[in-house]
């Protein structure tokens, strides 16, 4: 039986941002990202590479005002794409987890694609910025992402002095856990829930 295509193409245009995004859950980890924010480009490229999703993003935003609108809308748009690409969520493993080392940093990530949005994020690294990028915006990105993709996400960055390593461990861990949860399991019939629906 031919399996359905798990792809999505989302366009989000507001007075603050203009985002074009393509997602293929069954890709090979190809990322083509251009957001105007070099740190976000790097994190999203890592997400694509280590989740084995193909991800294309072209984004413009009112970066002269603030980075907040662009970062949050990237999370909303990626979340919408995930929700659309997963469709009815039949046949997936549903749960994913990862313990991700990145040099001096270690992060634990667990997620559930069961349909109920929730974010818990605990960062041991307390640095506030990398260059001019406010690292607090990563929480805003993830909050928007979990709401629109309807996933339950727990992130615990356990230790690590370098902020780049700390947040890289978060995105790599998220990618691996997400890739695991999206995998098709040939033993699963229908929705992976005792309720029969998600």
N, C-alpha and C positions, 0 to 999 in steps of 0.2 A: 504494500500500500504506500502510495506517495504521501510523504509528510507535508503538511502545509508550510508555506513560506513564512518565516518569522522576521518580517521586515516592517519598518515604519519610516515614513517621511513626514516631518512636522515643520510647519512654518508658523512662527509667532512674531507678530508685528504690533508694537504699541508705540506710544509717543516717546518711550524711553529706550526701547530696544528693537532690533530686527534680527531674528535668528532663523537660520535654515539648518535643519538637522536630518541626517539619514542614519538609520541604525539597522544592522543585520545581526541578529542574535546568533546566527550560525555561520559566522565569518571565520577569519583567520587572524584577527588581531590587528587589522590595518586601521590606523588613525590618521585623519587629515583634519587638523583642528586649527582654526583661526578665530580667536575671540577678541584680540586686541589686548589681552592680559597674558603675558608670557608665562606666569606661574600657573594659571588655570589651563593654558594650552598643554603645559608639561604634565599636569595631573590627569587631564582627560586623555592624553596620549597613553599614559601608563594604564589608565582604566581600560582602554581599548585593547592594548597589547596583552595584558594579563588576564582579561576576561575572555579573550578570543572572539570578541565582538568586532565587527567593522563599524566604525563611527566616523562620520563626516559632519563637521560643524563649521558654519560661517556665521559669525555674529558681529553685529555693530551695536554700540550702545552709547549712552551719554557719559562716557568715561571722564569728561572734563568736569562733570558735576560730582560723580561718585562712582565707585566700582560696584556698589551694592545692587543696583537695578540689573546690571548685566549678569552678575554672579547668580543672583536669585533666579532670574529668568532662564539661565542655562540649566539650573536644577529643575525648574518646572518643565522645560521643553524636553530634556532628557527623560524625565519621569513619564511624561505623556507618551513619548516614543516607546519606552519599555512596556507600558501598559497596553498600548496598541499592538506591539509586536508579539506579546505573550498571548493575546486573544483570550480565550476561555481558560487558559492555563492547564489544559488537559495534558497529562502525560509527563509533566515535569517532576524533577526531584523535590522541588519546593524549598528545601532548606539548604543553606550553605554556610560554611565557616572556614576560617583561616587564622593561623598564627603566623604573622609576617614579620621576619626580621629585616631591618635595613640598617646595616652597620651598627651604630650604637643604639638604635631605636628598635622597639618591639611593640607590635600592635596586635590585638585580638579583635576579630570581627566575626559576628554571627548575624545571619539574616533569614527571614521567612517571607516568601512570596505569597503568603496566604490571604492577602487582600486587606489587612488591617494596618494602616499607617501608624508607625511609632518610631521615634528616634531617641536613643540614649547615647550620648557622646561624652566620654571622659578623657581629657587630654592631660597627661603628665607634664608635657612640655608647655610652659607658660609664656613662651615668647609671643609677642603680639603681631610682629611684622616680619616679612621677608622683603627687603628693599622697601617699596612703598605699598606693598600688598598687605592689607589687614587680614590676618589669619582667622579672625573671628567670622569672616565671611564664609569660610568653609562650612561652618555649622548652618548658616543660612542656605547655602547650596544643598547640603544634605537634607535639611528639613523640607525644602521644596521638592527635592527628588523623591523622598519617601512618601510624601503625600500624593503626588501625581502618579507614581508607579505602584502605589498601594502595597508597600512592603514594610516590614518590621525590621529595624536595623539597630544593632548594638555595637558600638565602637568603644574599645578601651585601649588607648595608647598608653602602654604600661610604663615605659621609661625611654629615655633618649635625650641627650643634651642638645643636639643640633636640630633646629626647627625644620629644616628642609628634609632631613632624614625622618623626622617624626611624622610629617604629613605625607611623605612619600610612602611610608609604611601603612598609613591609613588607606590611601588610594589603591595601592597594590593589594592590600588585604581585602578591601571592598571588591576589587575586580575578581580575585580568585573565589571569594565566597559567592559572588553574584554568578560567575560562570558555572560554578557547581550547582547552584539552585536552579538555574535555567536549563540544565542538561535534561534531555529526554531520558526517561527510564522505561525500557520496553516492558517492564513488569507492571507498570502503573496503567490501570484502565480508568479512563475518565479523569476526574479531578482528584488530586491527592489530598482528600479531606474526608473524614468520617461523616461530615454533614452532607456530602454530595454536591456542595457548591462553595464557591469562595467569593 
